[in-house]
């Protein structure tokens, strides 16, 4: 089942990048548009700090929020470890 698109173009592009990298996106919730879930969710992964991150629906700076989300995806510890997984 496909998810609904994010209303901000920059964020939607980042979400597509995250999906290509194996991250799961769950839409809905109380305050956030949705959540981004790491595909590895390792217990050694920064105490889970970056295994789940919120996606805001109307951030003050959409381009900045998109960059922050991309940074979370691209700096996943499970991928960056020597001999880590490839995505």
LUMZALO-264353 format. One record per residue: residue in one letter; x, y, z of N, C-alpha, C in turn. Coordinates in steps of 0.1 Angstrom, whole numbers, padded with zeros to 4 digits, always signed. Last residue first. Layout:
BEGIN
aXYZXYZXYZ
...
***
This chain:
BEGIN
x+0232-0001+0014+0218+0001+0012+0216+0006-0002
x+0251-0025+0033+0250-0015+0022+0236-0013+0019
x+0263-0026+0067+0254-0030+0056+0254-0020+0045
x+0298-0025+0075+0284-0023+0077+0276-0027+0065
x+0325-0025+0076+0319-0037+0073+0304-0037+0075
x+0324+0000+0100+0332-0007+0091+0326-0021+0089
x+0292+0018+0100+0302+0009+0107+0311+0002+0097
x+0272+0030+0085+0285+0037+0086+0296+0028+0093
x+0249+0015+0089+0255+0016+0075+0269+0021+0076
x+0244+0019+0116+0245+0005+0110+0251+0005+0097
x+0242+0047+0118+0254+0040+0123+0255+0026+0118
x+0232+0069+0093+0228+0057+0101+0241+0050+0105
x+0234+0092+0078+0244+0090+0089+0240+0078+0098
x+0213+0093+0060+0227+0091+0055+0237+0088+0065
x+0191+0098+0078+0192+0086+0069+0206+0083+0065
x+0199+0123+0089+0195+0111+0098+0197+0098+0090
x+0201+0139+0066+0213+0136+0075+0211+0124+0084
x+0174+0140+0058+0184+0133+0050+0197+0130+0058
x+0164+0155+0079+0159+0141+0077+0169+0133+0069
x+0177+0179+0075+0179+0172+0087+0175+0158+0086
x+0168+0186+0049+0182+0184+0051+0185+0176+0064
x+0141+0190+0056+0144+0180+0047+0159+0176+0048
x+0143+0212+0073+0138+0200+0078+0142+0188+0069
x+0153+0231+0054+0161+0227+0065+0156+0214+0072
x+0130+0233+0037+0143+0228+0032+0152+0224+0043
x+0110+0243+0055+0109+0229+0049+0122+0224+0044
x+0109+0259+0083+0119+0259+0072+0118+0245+0065
x+0088+0253+0099+0090+0268+0096+0099+0269+0084
x+0068+0225+0088+0080+0231+0095+0082+0245+0090
x+0043+0209+0087+0044+0223+0083+0056+0229+0091
x+0047+0182+0095+0039+0186+0083+0041+0200+0078
x+0077+0165+0103+0067+0175+0106+0059+0179+0093
x+0085+0134+0113+0084+0142+0101+0073+0152+0103
x+0107+0121+0138+0094+0126+0134+0096+0134+0121
x+0125+0090+0138+0125+0104+0138+0112+0109+0133
x+0143+0063+0151+0129+0068+0148+0130+0083+0148
x+0169+0059+0154+0162+0048+0148+0148+0052+0144
x+0185+0077+0167+0182+0080+0153+0174+0069+0146
x+0185+0067+0193+0183+0081+0191+0179+0084+0177
x+0192+0042+0201+0179+0043+0194+0176+0058+0191
x+0218+0043+0210+0207+0042+0220+0193+0044+0214
x+0233+0043+0187+0231+0055+0194+0220+0055+0203
x+0229+0012+0180+0228+0024+0172+0224+0036+0181
x+0229-0012+0193+0242-0004+0194+0240+0010+0187
x+0206-0024+0185+0207-0019+0199+0219-0010+0201
x+0194-0013+0153+0204-0020+0161+0204-0015+0175
x+0175-0008+0132+0172-0006+0146+0181-0014+0155
x+0173-0010+0103+0182-0019+0111+0178-0019+0126
x+0157+0008+0091+0154-0006+0088+0162-0015+0097
x+0142+0035+0111+0154+0028+0105+0151+0014+0102
x+0113+0053+0103+0119+0042+0110+0131+0036+0103
x+0097+0083+0107+0106+0076+0098+0113+0066+0107
x+0063+0094+0109+0076+0090+0115+0084+0082+0105
x+0042+0123+0103+0045+0109+0103+0058+0106+0110
x+0034+0147+0110+0028+0142+0098+0030+0127+0098
x+0029+0150+0146+0037+0149+0135+0029+0144+0122
x+0010+0148+0167+0016+0161+0163+0024+0162+0151
x-0002+0122+0164-0008+0133+0170-0003+0147+0166
x-0005+0104+0132+0000+0106+0146-0006+0119+0152
x+0006+0098+0099-0004+0099+0109+0003+0101+0123
x+0027+0072+0083+0020+0085+0083+0010+0086+0094
x+0058+0059+0084+0044+0057+0089+0038+0070+0090
x+0083+0045+0064+0075+0057+0068+0061+0054+0072
x+0114+0029+0067+0099+0028+0066+0093+0041+0071
x+0143+0027+0046+0136+0032+0058+0121+0031+0056
x+0157+0020+0024+0151+0009+0032+0144+0014+0044
x+0165+0039+0006+0175+0034+0015+0170+0023+0025
x+0141+0045-0006+0151+0038-0014+0162+0032-0005
x+0131+0060+0016+0125+0047+0012+0134+0039+0003
x+0148+0082+0016+0148+0073+0027+0142+0060+0024
x+0140+0094-0009+0154+0089-0007+0155+0079+0005
x+0114+0100-0003+0117+0090-0013+0131+0085-0012
x+0119+0120+0016+0112+0107+0020+0114+0096+0010
x+0131+0139+0001+0139+0133+0011+0132+0120+0015
x+0108+0147-0014+0120+0141-0021+0129+0134-0011
x+0092+0157+0006+0088+0145-0001+0100+0139-0009
x+0107+0180+0014+0105+0168+0023+0101+0156+0016
x+0104+0195-0009+0117+0192-0004+0116+0180+0005
x+0075+0198-0011+0083+0192-0021+0096+0187-0016
x+0051+0192+0013+0063+0201+0010+0072+0193+0001
x+0031+0173+0018+0027+0185+0011+0039+0194+0007
x+0039+0139+0010+0041+0150+0019+0038+0163+0012
x+0015+0115-0001+0026+0124-0003+0027+0135+0007
x+0006+0084+0015+0002+0097+0010+0015+0106+0008
x+0019+0052+0005+0016+0063+0015+0012+0075+0008
x+0006+0022-0008+0015+0034-0009+0010+0044+0001
x+0008-0012+0000+0000+0000+0000+0009+0012+0000
***
